[in-house]
Amino acid sequence: MSWFKDIKKILEQEPEHWLAYLHGQQLDNLPHLLKEKPRYRGFILQVAKYGATLLRGMQVKPRPELKCSAKFFVFSGTANQMDSLDQTIDSLKQRGETVIAIANKGLLKNNDRAQNYIPFALNAVDSLRSIILLFARGVGLYKTLKAKNPVSIDWHFSTFCSVYNYLVYFHRVLGQVKPEFVITSNDHNVPNRCMLAVAHHLGIKTVYLQHASVSPIFPALRVNYAFLDGQCALDIYRQCEPNQPNTDRHAPLPKVILSGQKKHIKRSEKSQSTIVGVALNVLDDAEAGIAFINALQDEEQGVRLRWHPG
């Protein structure tokens, strides 16, 4: 049961409501998580959703690639994250480095980048271990979330339970691959935070490549190496220092490199000086966005609108 002792130590330093950071620490600052009612509401349905996720995400046949060692281990949880990591993966491979990259299964369907990635999938042992963790810690987790905000239980309990899935997966896989570095382009989503927590516990160096603008509600930056877009991002992350658990946490202070945007930006050869790009996500005020676009059109400016992929 060494896996259980390891994960118990990780959770003592960074509990479930910190690994599920946005839902556990920033719920009041994310209106869409409080206004948009999920399909499955209530404690029982949330637990059932967790169980369905376990079954749906299982893969019986083992992946032989994960039995091999690699110097670099990469995880992408979203399309934006993949966009920010593609060039890094290609560059490392061109230099002859060994790289294993994992991505959520849904991202790899009909995707020409799928050959670079292994789909994330739990095995039967992972699922059993996740259930053991739920039984061992579920009551305490329930009490903690109820004291913070009952909505966390009725609407988002399965998200907190998913912490167990990712912890057991990354504990197993990182133990097999034994990389020198793990690389992520997100530091606030559940799978990415679980991977970083496991890597820190196992003594693996962690690398963060910023993939998008940051905000003062982000968690404190705790990786070995942080490649940020620029000084503005660093200044904002300095404001985020209080956003971390009050525990004796074994997480490194980052060495920061201001390296610029990581995504490959395609530029059109045609002049489009009359086009203004507008990017919106769920954190933006929709009415303000509409008013801004209408104002641009009143000035006879064309608009190209880009929604966040999520």
N, C-alpha and C positions, 0 to 999 in steps of 0.2 A: 504493500500500500504506500510505497514511496511517492507515487503520483499524488495521493491524497494529502500527504504531509506537505509536499511542495505547494500544491494549490491552496491549502489552508494558510500557509505562510504568506502567499501572494495576497490572499483576500484579507488577511490581518493588516497588511500595509495599505491595500487599495480595495476596499469593499465593493460589493456589487453596485451600490448606488454611486460610486465614483467611476467604475469601469463603464457603466452605462451613463456616461457623463451628462449628456444633454437632457435625458429624461430624469436623471437623479439629482442634478444640481442646477439646471437652468430651465426647468419647466415653466416657471413664471415669466421668463424672458422669451419664450417661444410660443406665441399665441396659437399657432396652428396645431400644436400638440394638445391644447386645451379646448379648442373650438371644434375641430374636425373629429366627430365621433367615429371611432373605429368600428369595423363590421362586427367584431367579436368583443362584447362588453360584459364585464362581470368576472369575478375571480375564477369561477369554474370554466368558463369559456376561454379565458386567458391561459389557464393551465392546459386545457385541451389543445389550444393553438400551439403551445410549446411542444406537446407530445406529437402533434401532426408534423411540426417542423423537424423533429428528430427523425421520424419515419421517412419523410420526404427527402431529407438530406443524406440518408444513409447510402453507402455504396459497399456492397458485399465483396466485390473483387478488389484486392489490394492494388495500389499503384506502385509498380516497380521503381519508378523514378524517385519516389520518396524514400527508398532504401539506400540511395546513393548520397554521398557527402557533397557539399557545395560550399564555396566561399561566401556567396551572397544568396540571401533568401529574401524574396520580394512578395508583398501582398497587395493586391488591388481589390477594393470593395465596391467601387463605382466606376462608371465610364470616365468621369473627370479624373479620378486617380490613375486610371490606365493611361490617359492622355499625357499625364505628367511623368509617368515612369517609362514609357516606351523607349525614348531615346537613351535613357540610362541603361536599360536592359540591353539594347542593341550595342551601345558603346562598350559595355563590360564584356559582352560575348566577342566583339571584334578584337578586343585585347587578349582574348584567350582565357578569360576568367570563367569559372563555373558558376552558373546562376540557376536557381530553381525559383520559379514564379508561380504564385497561387492567385486565383481570382474566383469570385463568385460564379457559380455555374451559369446563371442566367446571362451574364455578360458575354459568354463565349459562344452563344448560339449565333450562327450566321455572321461571325466576326472574323475578319481576315487576320486578326492578331491572336487568334486562339492557339496557334502553334507555339506561341511563346509561353503559354500558361497551362498549368494543371488545374482542373476544376476543384474547388473546395468541396470536400465530402467527408462526413463522419463515417467511421466504421462501427461495427456492432459494439466493440469494446468502448469506444468513445461515448456512444449513446448510453450504455450501461453506467459508465462513470458519471456522466452528466446527471442521470437520474439519482445516483447515490448522493451527489452534491446537493441536489434539490431537496431530498429527504433530510439530509444532515443540516442544511442551512435555510430551508424554506420558511420555517416558522419565524426565525429571527429576521429574515428579509421582509416577511409580511409585516411584522410589527414595526420595523424601521420605516417602511414606505407608508404605512397607515398613519404614523405620527407626522410624516412630512406632508403628504397630500394623498387622500384616498383615491384620487383619480389615477395615481400611479399604479394602484392595484387593479382597479376596474377596467382601465383602458390600456395599460402598458406593462402589466406584470410579465407577459411573455418576453418582452424586451430584456427585462432584468434577468430572467431565467436563461436567456440566450448566452449570457456571460459564461455559464457553465459549459455550454457547447464549445465555445471558442477557447476557453482555457484548457480543456482536456485535449482539444485538437492540436493547438500550438505546442502544448507540453509534449505530446507524443511526437509530432513531426519535427520540431526543432531538436528534440533529443535524438532523432534518427539522422537528420541531415547534418547536425553539428556545424552550422555556418559560423563564420567569423563576424558577419554583419547581417542584420535584418534591415530592410529598407521599406519605408512607408511614405505615402504622400498625404496622410491624414492622421491627426492626433486626437480626434474627439469622437469618432464613431466606435461602437462597441467592439467589432472584431479587431480593429487597428490597436485600440487601447489594450485589449487582452493580449495581443501578440507582443506589444512592447513590454507589458508587465511580466510575461513569461520570460522574454529575452533578458530583461534586467535581472530576474531571479537566477537565470542560468549563466549569467556572466557574459552574454553575447552583446557586442556593441550594436547600438541602434542608430539609424540614420533617418532623418526626416527631410523630405523634399516638399516644400510648401507648394500646394496645388492651386490655391485660390486665396482671395483676400481673407484677412483674419479680423477678429473682433475682440473687444475686451471681455466678452463672455466665454472665450476659449479657455481651455485648461492651461495651467502652468506648463511651460515648455520643458520637458524632461526626456532628453535623448542625449546620446554622446555627441552627435554631429547634426546640426540643423542648417540646411541650405535654404535661406529665406530670400524672398523677392527683392528686398531692399531695406533701407533704414526705417521706413514707416512701419513695416511689419515687425521689425525688432522692437521699436518703441511701443507698439501695441502689446506685444508679448510681455514686455516689462510690466505693463499694467495688469497682466494676467497672473502674476506671481502668487497672489492670495488664493487663486483658484486651484487648491490642492488639498488632499486630506490631511488632517491634523494627526499624523501617525509618523512613526520612525520608518520612513519610506526609503528603500534602497534604490533610488533612481538618480542618474547622473545629472549634473549641471551641464548644459550643452556648450560645445564649441560652435560658435555661429559663423557661418560664411554667407555673405550677401552676394548671391550668385545670379539673381535675376529670374525671369519667368522660365519654367521648366517645359512648358508645352511648345510643341512645334506649331508656329503660327503661319498659316498660309496667307500670302498677300496677293490680292488681285492685281493683274497688270493694268486693268482699266481704272481710270480716274473716277472715283465716286465721292467727290467732295460734297455732294448734296445729300449724302446718306449719313445718318447718325445711328450708331449702334446703341441699343438699349438692352441691358441684361437684367433680368428680374428673377428673384426666387421667393420662397414662402416667407422670408423674413421682411420683405418689402411691403409697404402699404400699397395695396392694389389701386385704391382711389388716387393716391398721389402719382402712381405710375401712369395711370390713364390721363390725368391732368397734364403731366409732363409731355406725354406723346402728343396730346391735342395741341399743346402750346408749340411744339416743334412743327406740327403740320400747319398751324396758323402762319408760321414763318416760312411756309413752303419748303420745309426740309423733309426729305424722305426719311423713313424710319425702318430699320431692320431690327426686329424684336427677337431676342434669344431667351427662352425660358431655361431655368436650371434643369438639368436632366432628371433630377429627383422629383 
